[in-house]
Amino acid sequence: MALKTSNMEHAMLVHPEAMSVGALADKIRKIENWPQKGILFHDITPVLQSAEYFRLLVDLLVYRYMDQKIDIVAGLDARGFIIGAALAYQLNVGFVPIRKKGKLPFETVSQSYALEYGEATVEIHTDAVKPGSRVLLVDDLVATGGTMLAGLELIRKLGGEIVEAAAILEFTDLQGGKNIRASGAPLFTLLQNEGCMKG
């Protein structure tokens, strides 16, 4: 939408008609039975593709954290990179990637976590978080919570203080959110929904 004012010759972009979390929820695409039967996949790419909605997403998080004295934002591979880097820029702090094993070139610490079949490992550079730093951990969604729990453990190994773990969406019918909170980390999500299809 473009608005013109008497004082400006140029048009300026404004937020969608309802600048709210509800508007963000409506923009997330739901795909049934992907990546496997029974799962209702929540696709955030329509949010990222839209200048207005991507800004809305980042702004909602900025308003939450702008006065919380964040020292660094850590993002989980890979969609946490997109959201976390934009948020760090707006908060005027640095950004740290937590990557899948074997992707970081410098000295790392690692943390493994369980998958449905087997396990996975994430890593962080040893100099990424200074002891006592106030860290915000960001991802796109919380399902089983394994990746985020591993990220929290990496930050703790380096002596960082977890301000909060944050995501766009929490699946309330899975245990991830409960497990993260039980680990002692506060969890904030803009939206809550069920990740499994009914019936």
N, C-alpha and C positions, 0 to 999 in steps of 0.2 A: 504494500500500500504506500502511495506517495502523498505527502501533504504539502501544501503551499501556504505560506504565511505572508502577510503584508510586508514583513521586514526581510524576507528572503526570496531571492529569485530562483534558487535551486530547490529541488525536491529532496526530502530526507526520508530515510527508511524508518519505520516504527515497528514495534513489536506486533505480533498477531493481535487480532481484535480483543482476545482475552489473554492477557499476559499472566498466565497461571500455570501451575503444575498440571492441571487438567488439560490444558491445551497441549502440553508436552506429551501427555499420555496418549492423546488422540493421534499424535503424529508417529508413534511407534507402530511399526507394521507387525502383525501377528501372522505367523506361518504355521499351519497345522502339520503335525507328524514330521518335524524336521529338528534335529538331524536323525531322529529315529521315531518310530511309532509311539504315540501317546504323549509326545512333547509338543507344547505350544511355544514355538520359538518367537522371541521378541527381538525384532530387528531394529536397531537404532540408526541404521544408515539414512533413512529419510530425515531424521533430525539433523544429522551431520551435513546432509546435502543442502539444507535450507539455511540461508544466511540468518533469517529471523529466528528460527527455532534453535539453531546452534548457539546463537548469542543468548537466547532465553535460557538455555541449559546452563551455560557458563555463568551467566549473571546470577541465576538462582543460587549457585554454589558460592560465588564470590560474596554475595550478601551475607551468607551464613558464616564465612570464615574471615572476612576482612578485618575483624577486630579480635581475632583469636590468637594473635602473635605466632603465626605459622612461620617456621624457619625454612622448611623445604617441603615440596610436594613430591611424593613417590607414586609412580604409576605402574600398574601391572600390565604385562605383555598380553594383548597388544592394544585393545581398545582403551585401556587405562592410560596409554601414552597420549592418545588424542585429547581426551578430556583433561587429564592431569597437566599436560604441557600448557594448554590454553588457560587453565585455572592458575597455574604458577605464574604465568606472564601477567595476568590481571592482578594477582596478589603481590607482584614485584618480588618474588622469591625464586630460587633455583628449582630445577626439576631433576629427579633421579629415576632412571628406568630400572625396573626389576624384570629381568629377562629370562627366557627359557635357557636351560643349561647349554653352555658352549657358544653363546652369542656375544659375551662381553670379553674384551681383549685383555683387560688388566687383571690384577689379583682380585679374586672374588671369595665370598662366602656363599654357601649354598644351603638350601632347605628342600627336602623331598616331601611329597604329600601323596595321599592315596587317590587313585582313580578307580573307576568301576572295575577295570581290569588292569592290574599293575600299578605303577606309580609314575609321577613326573617330578621334575626338579626345577626350581627357579634359583636365580643367582643375583647378587648385587655386588658392585665394586666395594672393596674394603674401605675406600676413602669417601664413599658416597654420603654417609651420614656421620656427623661428628657426635661424640658422646654429649648427651644433654640436649641435643637439637629437638625442637618440637616439630614432629612429622605428621603430615596428613597423607594417608594412603588412599588412592583412588582407583576404581575399576568401573566397568559399565554396569555389571549386575552381580548379585549374590544368589547363587543357587545352592550347591553343596557346601560352598565356602572354603574348599580346600586351598585354592590359589591365594585367596586373601589371607587365610590363616598362616600360610607359608610366608607371605610377604610381611605380615606382622612380626613373625618370629625373626626374620632377617633384620628388620629394623631394630628389634630388641637386642639381637646379637651384637650390633654395632653401638649399642648404648643410646639409641634414640628414644625419645618420649613420644608415645602415640597420642596425638591430640584426638584423632577420630579416624575411622575407616568410613569412606563415603562411596556411594554408587548411585546410579540412576534408579535402579530397580532391585527390589528384594522379592524373591519367590517365597511366599509365606507357607506354602505346603511342603517345603523342603527344610532341612535342619541347619542350613548354612548360617543364617542370621543368628539363630540361637547359639550355635557353636562359637561364633565370633564374639558375641556378647559374653558368653561363659568364659572366654579366654581372658577377659578383663579389658577388652578394647571397646570403646563406644562405637556404635554403628549408626550411620545416618543414611537413609535412602529417600530420594524424592518421591518414589512411587513404591507401592506394594501390590503384588498380584500373585496369582497361582500359575505355576509353570507347567503343570500337568493338565492334559485335556480331560474333561469330564465325560463319563459314559462309555 
